[in-house]
Amino acid sequence: MHEEGVAIFDSTLRDGAQGKGISFSVEDKLQIVRLLDRLGVAYIEAGNPGSNPKDLAFFERAARLALQNAQLVSFGSTCRKGCAPEADGNLRALLESGTETCVVFGKCWRFHVDHVLETTEDENLRMIRESVRFLTENGRRVIFDAEHFFDGFLDDRAFAMRAAQAAVEGGAETVCLCDTNGGVFPEEAKHIVAYAAAHLGVPVAVHFHDDCGMAVANSILAVSAGAVQVQGTFLGFGERCGNANLSAIIPDLQLKRGIPCIPQENIALLTRYAHELASIANVEVPAGMPYVGSHAFTHKAGMHADGVIKAPRSFEHVDPFLVGNKRRFPTSEISGRAVVFARVKQILPALALHSEETERILGEIKRLEMAGYQFEGADASFELLVRRLMGLYNPYFELKYYKIYSGAGAGEEAGASAMVKVRVGEEIQLMAGEGNGPVNALDIALRKALGVFYPVLNRVKLTDYKVRVLDGRSATASRVRVLITSTDGASTFTTVGVSGDVVDASFQALQDSVEYLLLKTGARPHGAEPA
């Protein structure tokens, strides 16, 4: 089976939506379906049509999507105790969702049957068997989610197997073994999956939660034990500590184990799509996330960086370009000359190590770092600095001035407004903005003024804002460093500013973020006469 590959089952829209702070609109869900389909996953679990009107509305619209790779899957529970399947509203909703494949979950742990369902084993088996049969007799393919299977197996193997077998008797094509509490260890997972795969007589899938930090490892071992389908969420978020992270599982299996999961040409899309999905979900891809995080191939220590420059395999387990990521060499107090030069070479490939231009760049970086600038983690500002020093950069706009107005009075909320005047070519634009503070107001006003000329800025948003006092001994007169992280939905970049005035430092970082995006998109001003 593994020669044919492992089917990837993404539950971002169902299990992922149960993560704290995650909320998808119908339009969000449709965007994510299109993204996952382009990536090439086999199944997309899109929600429970019987649970809320939003999921029902989604399935109505999703039926009109022309998917190329993935099957949409609806999700629901078995019928209730004492209830016939044909009389159960949840099962009817699964039929009405229109999906060819349905996922039905049922209890496989005696503890749950006794204390949560509060029914008998025979009734639990009936609920599973008849619910699955009802769906199959109505033309649906069924994946049975054997809920709490691992805990149930460790507690009472025979009980758990009888529950899973009841689904097979009802016509389930696949049984998915679920570690619902996320507490199973890898050696237990491998043993249990191997046993179930040998005895159930149908293909076995797995679904791990990450409460012990082992969901990815469990998934990989489960495949080696015979699982032919892996469930998870693309960025790992989900209920409690999250689900098995598919953005790690897919390259682990495909690049490291040679087991196909998605079309080979799509592996290079992993990083880009991870950031696009995160933008839709309004979250950040954790910097340290394997394969797709911004730190996954970052080499800060001088010895490590020097080794990677000479031979990438010395400190990298795979080539970052295979997953659409890139190698980074942050400048810091522990970075060597070779590290800084390697970063410059990414921008100016023709530059020689021992050249006047290189000396000028290194000297300016040293001077700025003495003044408080930090280019580690501020790659966008670093690239702009290098291009400016080499005369390879023409500003996209000229700031004429900005003004800030802030204050609060009795009975009034604190807030701020800003005015920004910019020049693009021969055109002048003056705009105002209001925000919950001076930097927020300034950001709004700047983007409004420049958005007239560069509509691409309308899709950019700030995702992080950090201020650090550089010399606390000077109290309120201290210099500050501001780091601003921005995203356009496809990529994330960070810029830096330093000043004795926090607003001025913030504006430096804001200006760099705008200039960098315009540089990367090759934007040209709309409606502005050249100077």
SEZA-146841 format. One line per field, with one value per residue (C-alpha): residue number from 1; x, y, z. Coordinates in nm, 2 decimals. Example, Ala and Ser with C-alpha at 12.3 -4.5 7.8 and 13.67 -1.06 7.14 Angstrom:
% residues 2
k	1; 2
px	1.23; 1.37
py	-0.45; -0.11
pz	0.78; 0.71
//
This chain:
% residues 531
k	1; 2; 3; 4; 5; 6; 7; 8; 9; 10; 11; 12; 13; 14; 15; 16; 17; 18; 19; 20; 21; 22; 23; 24; 25; 26; 27; 28; 29; 30; 31; 32; 33; 34; 35; 36; 37; 38; 39; 40; 41; 42; 43; 44; 45; 46; 47; 48; 49; 50; 51; 52; 53; 54; 55; 56; 57; 58; 59; 60; 61; 62; 63; 64; 65; 66; 67; 68; 69; 70; 71; 72; 73; 74; 75; 76; 77; 78; 79; 80; 81; 82; 83; 84; 85; 86; 87; 88; 89; 90; 91; 92; 93; 94; 95; 96; 97; 98; 99; 100; 101; 102; 103; 104; 105; 106; 107; 108; 109; 110; 111; 112; 113; 114; 115; 116; 117; 118; 119; 120; 121; 122; 123; 124; 125; 126; 127; 128; 129; 130; 131; 132; 133; 134; 135; 136; 137; 138; 139; 140; 141; 142; 143; 144; 145; 146; 147; 148; 149; 150; 151; 152; 153; 154; 155; 156; 157; 158; 159; 160; 161; 162; 163; 164; 165; 166; 167; 168; 169; 170; 171; 172; 173; 174; 175; 176; 177; 178; 179; 180; 181; 182; 183; 184; 185; 186; 187; 188; 189; 190; 191; 192; 193; 194; 195; 196; 197; 198; 199; 200; 201; 202; 203; 204; 205; 206; 207; 208; 209; 210; 211; 212; 213; 214; 215; 216; 217; 218; 219; 220; 221; 222; 223; 224; 225; 226; 227; 228; 229; 230; 231; 232; 233; 234; 235; 236; 237; 238; 239; 240; 241; 242; 243; 244; 245; 246; 247; 248; 249; 250; 251; 252; 253; 254; 255; 256; 257; 258; 259; 260; 261; 262; 263; 264; 265; 266; 267; 268; 269; 270; 271; 272; 273; 274; 275; 276; 277; 278; 279; 280; 281; 282; 283; 284; 285; 286; 287; 288; 289; 290; 291; 292; 293; 294; 295; 296; 297; 298; 299; 300; 301; 302; 303; 304; 305; 306; 307; 308; 309; 310; 311; 312; 313; 314; 315; 316; 317; 318; 319; 320; 321; 322; 323; 324; 325; 326; 327; 328; 329; 330; 331; 332; 333; 334; 335; 336; 337; 338; 339; 340; 341; 342; 343; 344; 345; 346; 347; 348; 349; 350; 351; 352; 353; 354; 355; 356; 357; 358; 359; 360; 361; 362; 363; 364; 365; 366; 367; 368; 369; 370; 371; 372; 373; 374; 375; 376; 377; 378; 379; 380; 381; 382; 383; 384; 385; 386; 387; 388; 389; 390; 391; 392; 393; 394; 395; 396; 397; 398; 399; 400; 401; 402; 403; 404; 405; 406; 407; 408; 409; 410; 411; 412; 413; 414; 415; 416; 417; 418; 419; 420; 421; 422; 423; 424; 425; 426; 427; 428; 429; 430; 431; 432; 433; 434; 435; 436; 437; 438; 439; 440; 441; 442; 443; 444; 445; 446; 447; 448; 449; 450; 451; 452; 453; 454; 455; 456; 457; 458; 459; 460; 461; 462; 463; 464; 465; 466; 467; 468; 469; 470; 471; 472; 473; 474; 475; 476; 477; 478; 479; 480; 481; 482; 483; 484; 485; 486; 487; 488; 489; 490; 491; 492; 493; 494; 495; 496; 497; 498; 499; 500; 501; 502; 503; 504; 505; 506; 507; 508; 509; 510; 511; 512; 513; 514; 515; 516; 517; 518; 519; 520; 521; 522; 523; 524; 525; 526; 527; 528; 529; 530; 531
px	0.00; 0.28; 0.42; 0.10; 0.14; -0.04; -0.37; -0.35; -0.67; -0.69; -0.92; -0.83; -1.19; -1.34; -1.09; -0.86; -1.16; -1.19; -0.86; -0.87; -0.89; -0.97; -1.29; -1.36; -1.63; -1.79; -1.57; -1.26; -1.35; -1.40; -1.05; -0.89; -1.06; -0.92; -0.57; -0.57; -0.70; -0.42; -0.17; -0.30; -0.44; -0.68; -0.95; -1.07; -1.29; -1.50; -1.73; -2.04; -2.35; -2.57; -2.41; -2.46; -2.62; -2.27; -2.15; -2.47; -2.44; -2.08; -2.17; -2.43; -2.17; -1.89; -2.10; -2.04; -1.66; -1.47; -1.20; -0.90; -0.74; -0.94; -1.27; -1.48; -1.59; -1.87; -1.84; -2.09; -2.17; -2.35; -2.72; -2.81; -2.88; -3.23; -3.27; -3.30; -3.05; -3.33; -3.48; -3.15; -3.12; -2.74; -2.72; -2.98; -2.77; -2.47; -2.68; -2.80; -2.44; -2.40; -2.05; -1.97; -1.77; -1.88; -1.69; -1.88; -1.74; -1.83; -1.71; -1.44; -1.35; -1.56; -1.51; -1.69; -1.97; -2.02; -1.98; -2.04; -2.29; -2.43; -2.54; -2.46; -2.20; -2.46; -2.64; -2.31; -2.23; -2.58; -2.54; -2.21; -2.32; -2.66; -2.54; -2.27; -2.51; -2.77; -2.52; -2.37; -2.72; -2.79; -2.49; -2.22; -1.87; -1.79; -1.47; -1.54; -1.35; -1.29; -1.29; -1.06; -0.94; -0.59; -0.71; -0.98; -0.74; -0.50; -0.79; -0.98; -0.84; -1.14; -1.39; -1.22; -1.18; -1.55; -1.65; -1.42; -1.54; -1.90; -1.83; -1.67; -1.98; -2.19; -1.99; -1.72; -1.44; -1.18; -1.14; -0.95; -0.79; -0.81; -0.59; -0.86; -0.69; -0.34; -0.18; -0.04; 0.33; 0.50; 0.59; 0.22; 0.09; 0.30; 0.19; -0.18; -0.19; -0.01; -0.26; -0.57; -0.43; -0.38; -0.72; -0.98; -0.98; -1.01; -0.76; -0.66; -0.61; -0.48; -0.57; -0.34; -0.37; -0.05; -0.11; 0.22; 0.40; 0.41; 0.14; 0.39; 0.61; 0.31; 0.18; 0.51; 0.53; 0.17; 0.25; 0.54; 0.29; 0.04; -0.17; -0.26; -0.42; -0.30; -0.54; -0.43; -0.44; -0.20; -0.05; -0.12; -0.37; -0.68; -0.85; -0.63; -0.27; -0.36; -0.35; -0.08; 0.09; 0.06; 0.31; 0.57; 0.42; 0.40; 0.77; 0.87; 0.71; 0.77; 1.12; 1.27; 1.08; 1.00; 0.63; 0.41; 0.16; 0.09; 0.20; 0.58; 0.59; 0.37; 0.62; 0.78; 0.45; 0.44; 0.59; 0.40; 0.07; 0.14; 0.17; -0.14; -0.35; -0.22; -0.32; -0.67; -0.69; -0.54; -0.25; 0.12; 0.32; 0.54; 0.89; 1.03; 0.78; 0.97; 1.01; 0.79; 0.88; 1.11; 1.37; 1.36; 1.67; 1.82; 2.19; 2.29; 2.60; 2.92; 3.05; 2.71; 2.67; 3.02; 2.96; 2.64; 2.80; 3.07; 2.85; 2.48; 2.45; 2.67; 2.38; 2.07; 1.87; 1.71; 1.75; 1.51; 1.43; 1.26; 0.98; 0.98; 1.16; 1.50; 1.82; 1.87; 2.19; 2.09; 2.36; 2.43; 2.71; 2.79; 2.78; 3.11; 3.21; 3.13; 2.77; 2.71; 2.87; 2.65; 2.34; 2.47; 2.54; 2.18; 2.09; 2.40; 2.53; 2.82; 2.97; 3.32; 3.42; 3.72; 3.60; 3.55; 3.17; 3.18; 3.39; 3.15; 2.85; 3.02; 3.13; 2.78; 2.63; 2.88; 2.81; 2.43; 2.45; 2.66; 2.37; 2.12; 2.00; 1.95; 1.93; 1.88; 1.52; 1.48; 1.58; 1.36; 1.55; 1.88; 1.81; 1.69; 2.01; 2.24; 2.05; 2.07; 2.44; 2.50; 2.29; 2.05; 1.74; 1.50; 1.25; 0.89; 0.77; 0.90; 0.77; 0.69; 0.59; 0.37; 0.19; 0.05; -0.23; -0.31; -0.47; -0.75; -0.98; -1.24; -1.50; -1.32; -1.12; -0.75; -0.67; -0.47; -0.49; -0.22; -0.17; 0.07; 0.18; 0.37; 0.49; 0.49; 0.63; 0.48; 0.17; 0.11; -0.13; -0.24; -0.43; -0.54; -0.60; -0.74; -0.61; -0.59; -0.25; -0.01; 0.17; -0.16; -0.29; 0.03; 0.02; -0.34; -0.27; 0.05; -0.12; -0.42; -0.20; 0.02; -0.27; -0.39; -0.08; 0.00; -0.32; -0.11; -0.06; -0.43; -0.36; -0.08; -0.13; 0.09; 0.11; 0.36; 0.50; 0.79; 0.96; 1.28; 1.44; 1.81; 1.94; 1.71; 1.95; 1.83; 1.47; 1.23; 1.51; 1.63; 1.67; 1.43; 1.44; 1.12; 1.06; 0.75; 0.64; 0.41; 0.24; 0.07; -0.08; 0.18; 0.50; 0.60; 0.88; 1.03; 1.17; 1.35; 1.38; 1.59; 1.54; 1.51; 1.15; 0.93; 0.71; 1.01; 1.15; 0.81; 0.78; 1.13; 1.01; 0.68; 0.84; 1.08; 0.79; 0.61; 0.92; 1.01; 0.67; 0.67; 1.02; 0.93; 0.61; 0.77; 0.48; 0.44; 0.24; -0.11; -0.20; 0.12; 0.31; 0.69; 0.91
py	0.00; 0.24; 0.20; 0.37; 0.63; 0.75; 0.95; 1.28; 1.38; 1.74; 1.84; 2.21; 2.32; 2.08; 1.98; 2.28; 2.52; 2.39; 2.55; 2.85; 3.18; 3.01; 3.12; 3.07; 3.24; 3.05; 3.25; 3.16; 2.79; 2.81; 2.97; 2.70; 2.43; 2.57; 2.60; 2.24; 2.11; 2.28; 2.14; 1.79; 1.64; 1.35; 1.45; 1.77; 1.73; 2.04; 2.04; 1.90; 2.00; 1.89; 2.11; 2.47; 2.68; 2.81; 2.46; 2.38; 2.70; 2.61; 2.27; 2.43; 2.66; 2.40; 2.17; 2.41; 2.39; 2.21; 2.03; 1.87; 1.66; 1.64; 1.50; 1.70; 1.50; 1.58; 1.48; 1.37; 1.12; 0.79; 0.80; 0.86; 0.58; 0.45; 0.62; 0.46; 0.60; 0.71; 0.92; 1.09; 1.45; 1.44; 1.15; 1.30; 1.62; 1.41; 1.29; 1.64; 1.77; 1.60; 1.46; 1.13; 1.03; 1.08; 1.04; 0.90; 0.88; 0.64; 0.53; 0.26; 0.30; 0.12; 0.41; 0.64; 0.40; 0.35; 0.71; 0.94; 0.77; 0.59; 0.29; -0.08; -0.22; -0.39; -0.05; 0.12; -0.15; -0.12; 0.26; 0.22; -0.07; 0.07; 0.43; 0.32; 0.08; 0.36; 0.58; 0.31; 0.20; 0.56; 0.55; 0.70; 0.59; 0.59; 0.64; 0.54; 0.75; 0.51; 0.77; 0.71; 0.38; 0.39; 0.45; 0.19; -0.06; -0.02; -0.05; -0.34; -0.46; -0.68; -0.41; -0.16; -0.41; -0.51; -0.15; -0.09; -0.43; -0.32; -0.03; -0.28; -0.49; -0.19; -0.12; 0.12; 0.13; 0.27; 0.27; 0.56; 0.49; 0.81; 0.92; 1.16; 1.25; 1.28; 1.07; 0.76; 0.71; 0.61; 0.25; 0.20; 0.36; 0.14; -0.18; -0.09; 0.02; -0.30; -0.51; -0.33; -0.33; -0.71; -0.79; -0.54; -0.65; -0.29; -0.01; 0.17; 0.54; 0.74; 1.06; 1.19; 1.48; 1.65; 1.67; 1.49; 1.65; 1.32; 1.35; 1.37; 1.09; 0.87; 0.94; 0.85; 0.52; 0.44; 0.45; 0.21; -0.02; -0.03; 0.29; 0.41; 0.74; 1.01; 1.27; 1.60; 1.98; 2.16; 2.38; 2.16; 2.38; 2.23; 2.16; 2.19; 2.14; 2.08; 1.80; 1.61; 1.88; 1.78; 2.04; 1.83; 1.49; 1.53; 1.61; 1.36; 1.08; 1.21; 1.35; 1.14; 0.80; 0.81; 0.76; 0.97; 1.20; 1.48; 1.54; 1.57; 1.91; 2.05; 1.98; 2.31; 2.49; 2.38; 2.70; 2.94; 2.76; 2.74; 3.12; 3.17; 2.94; 3.12; 3.45; 3.33; 3.19; 3.52; 3.35; 3.34; 3.04; 2.96; 3.07; 2.74; 2.51; 2.24; 2.28; 2.59; 2.82; 3.12; 2.97; 2.62; 2.69; 2.98; 2.96; 3.22; 3.07; 3.16; 2.80; 2.66; 2.93; 2.88; 2.51; 2.55; 2.80; 2.55; 2.24; 2.28; 1.92; 1.99; 2.15; 2.10; 1.77; 1.87; 2.14; 2.43; 2.49; 2.15; 2.28; 2.63; 2.78; 2.95; 2.96; 3.25; 3.39; 3.65; 3.90; 3.92; 3.95; 3.59; 3.59; 3.60; 3.80; 3.50; 3.51; 3.87; 3.82; 3.52; 3.73; 4.01; 3.75; 3.65; 4.01; 4.08; 3.74; 3.91; 4.07; 3.96; 3.89; 4.11; 4.42; 4.79; 4.75; 4.46; 4.66; 4.96; 4.74; 4.56; 4.90; 5.05; 4.74; 4.77; 5.14; 5.09; 4.80; 5.02; 5.28; 5.01; 4.86; 4.49; 4.31; 3.97; 3.89; 4.21; 4.08; 4.33; 4.63; 4.46; 4.41; 4.77; 4.89; 4.69; 4.81; 5.17; 5.15; 5.01; 5.27; 4.99; 5.14; 5.42; 5.52; 5.46; 5.78; 6.09; 6.17; 6.54; 6.53; 6.35; 6.50; 6.31; 6.42; 6.23; 6.27; 6.17; 6.35; 6.28; 6.04; 6.00; 5.70; 5.75; 5.76; 5.93; 6.07; 6.13; 6.32; 6.21; 6.40; 6.20; 6.27; 6.01; 6.14; 6.49; 6.40; 6.50; 6.31; 6.41; 6.16; 6.13; 5.83; 5.75; 5.47; 5.34; 5.49; 5.72; 5.43; 5.27; 5.60; 5.67; 5.33; 5.38; 5.73; 5.62; 5.33; 5.54; 5.80; 5.55; 5.32; 5.57; 5.51; 5.15; 4.94; 4.64; 4.79; 4.74; 4.37; 4.43; 4.42; 4.44; 4.12; 4.21; 4.52; 4.51; 4.80; 4.76; 5.02; 5.02; 5.21; 5.20; 5.43; 5.73; 5.67; 5.84; 5.99; 5.64; 5.53; 5.25; 4.98; 4.90; 4.58; 4.55; 4.23; 4.26; 4.01; 4.03; 3.69; 3.50; 3.60; 3.76; 4.01; 4.22; 4.58; 4.78; 5.14; 5.31; 5.65; 5.84; 5.90; 5.58; 5.73; 5.81; 5.46; 5.32; 5.53; 5.41; 5.05; 5.13; 5.30; 5.01; 4.76; 4.96; 5.01; 4.64; 4.51; 4.75; 4.64; 4.27; 4.31; 4.54; 4.78; 5.09; 5.39; 5.43; 5.77; 5.95; 6.16; 6.09; 6.35
pz	0.00; 0.08; -0.27; -0.38; -0.11; 0.20; 0.17; 0.35; 0.53; 0.64; 0.92; 0.95; 0.88; 1.14; 1.41; 1.34; 1.39; 1.75; 1.83; 2.07; 1.88; 1.54; 1.37; 1.00; 0.80; 0.51; 0.27; 0.47; 0.45; 0.08; 0.04; 0.25; 0.05; -0.28; -0.12; 0.01; -0.31; -0.51; -0.26; -0.35; -0.03; -0.07; 0.17; 0.32; 0.63; 0.60; 0.91; 1.07; 0.87; 1.16; 1.42; 1.30; 1.01; 0.90; 0.81; 0.63; 0.43; 0.35; 0.21; -0.01; -0.17; -0.17; -0.38; -0.67; -0.64; -0.91; -0.71; -0.89; -0.62; -0.30; -0.19; 0.05; 0.36; 0.60; 0.97; 1.23; 1.51; 1.51; 1.59; 1.95; 2.19; 2.16; 1.82; 1.48; 1.22; 0.98; 1.26; 1.36; 1.24; 1.24; 1.00; 0.77; 0.77; 0.65; 0.36; 0.28; 0.27; -0.06; 0.00; -0.14; 0.17; 0.53; 0.85; 1.15; 1.49; 1.77; 2.11; 2.14; 2.51; 2.77; 3.01; 2.77; 2.70; 3.07; 3.20; 2.91; 2.68; 2.99; 2.79; 2.73; 2.50; 2.29; 2.23; 2.15; 1.89; 1.75; 1.72; 1.53; 1.30; 1.21; 1.16; 0.92; 0.73; 0.70; 0.52; 0.30; 0.20; 0.09; -0.14; 0.09; 0.15; 0.52; 0.72; 1.08; 1.34; 1.62; 1.90; 2.19; 2.03; 2.17; 2.53; 2.48; 2.34; 2.63; 2.88; 2.71; 2.38; 2.29; 2.36; 2.14; 1.86; 1.88; 1.84; 1.54; 1.39; 1.42; 1.18; 0.94; 0.96; 0.88; 0.56; 0.66; 0.40; 0.64; 1.02; 1.16; 1.50; 1.70; 1.99; 2.10; 2.43; 2.28; 2.54; 2.36; 2.33; 2.00; 2.09; 2.20; 1.89; 1.66; 1.83; 1.84; 1.47; 1.36; 1.55; 1.42; 1.06; 1.08; 1.23; 1.10; 0.74; 0.60; 0.55; 0.87; 0.92; 1.22; 1.39; 1.67; 1.90; 2.03; 2.40; 2.47; 2.18; 1.99; 1.72; 1.43; 1.56; 1.62; 1.27; 1.11; 1.31; 1.24; 0.87; 0.92; 1.11; 0.82; 0.83; 0.48; 0.57; 0.81; 0.95; 1.09; 1.03; 0.79; 1.06; 1.36; 1.53; 1.69; 2.02; 2.33; 2.22; 1.85; 1.60; 1.41; 1.20; 0.83; 0.71; 0.89; 0.83; 0.45; 0.40; 0.66; 0.47; 0.12; 0.14; 0.42; 0.37; 0.00; 0.06; -0.17; 0.00; -0.25; -0.61; -0.60; -0.77; -0.49; -0.21; -0.30; -0.22; 0.14; 0.29; 0.08; 0.14; 0.52; 0.53; 0.31; 0.53; 0.84; 0.70; 0.64; 0.99; 1.13; 1.30; 1.26; 1.14; 1.44; 1.35; 1.48; 1.29; 1.11; 0.73; 0.69; 0.98; 0.92; 1.16; 1.02; 0.81; 1.00; 1.11; 1.36; 1.53; 1.33; 1.32; 1.20; 0.94; 0.82; 0.78; 0.59; 0.36; 0.28; 0.27; 0.35; 0.46; 0.76; 0.95; 0.74; 0.72; 0.38; 0.13; 0.23; -0.13; -0.16; 0.06; -0.07; 0.23; 0.22; 0.41; 0.65; 0.81; 1.08; 1.17; 1.54; 1.79; 1.73; 1.35; 1.16; 0.85; 0.63; 0.76; 0.68; 0.34; 0.26; 0.33; 0.11; -0.17; -0.16; -0.27; -0.49; -0.62; -0.81; -0.51; -0.41; -0.05; -0.06; -0.24; -0.16; -0.18; 0.07; 0.31; 0.29; 0.36; 0.66; 0.79; 0.78; 0.94; 1.22; 1.27; 1.27; 1.52; 1.75; 1.73; 1.83; 1.51; 1.50; 1.16; 1.31; 1.22; 1.02; 0.67; 0.49; 0.64; 0.58; 0.21; 0.17; 0.35; 0.11; -0.20; -0.08; -0.01; -0.36; -0.54; -0.65; -0.50; -0.60; -0.33; -0.42; -0.24; -0.06; 0.28; 0.31; 0.68; 0.93; 1.23; 1.53; 1.76; 2.07; 2.41; 2.64; 2.87; 3.13; 2.99; 2.66; 2.54; 2.47; 2.10; 1.84; 1.49; 1.23; 0.91; 0.65; 0.33; 0.07; -0.29; -0.56; -0.89; -0.93; -0.73; -0.36; -0.14; 0.21; 0.43; 0.79; 1.00; 1.35; 1.56; 1.92; 1.95; 1.76; 1.57; 1.47; 1.35; 1.16; 0.99; 0.88; 0.74; 0.56; 0.39; 0.29; 0.13; -0.06; -0.14; -0.39; -0.59; -0.49; -0.44; -0.36; -0.01; 0.06; 0.13; 0.37; 0.75; 1.05; 1.26; 1.53; 1.69; 1.94; 2.13; 2.32; 2.53; 2.45; 2.75; 3.05; 3.25; 3.05; 3.16; 2.93; 2.72; 2.62; 2.26; 2.15; 1.88; 1.71; 1.51; 1.29; 1.12; 0.82; 0.58; 0.25; 0.30; 0.10; 0.29; 0.62; 0.67; 0.95; 0.95; 1.21; 1.33; 1.60; 1.76; 2.08; 1.97; 1.97; 1.70; 1.48; 1.53; 1.44; 1.13; 1.01; 1.04; 0.88; 0.59; 0.53; 0.54; 0.27; 0.06; 0.09; -0.03; -0.32; -0.42; -0.40; -0.60; -0.86; -0.80; -1.03; -0.92; -1.05; -1.18; -1.08; -1.33; -1.32; -1.15
//
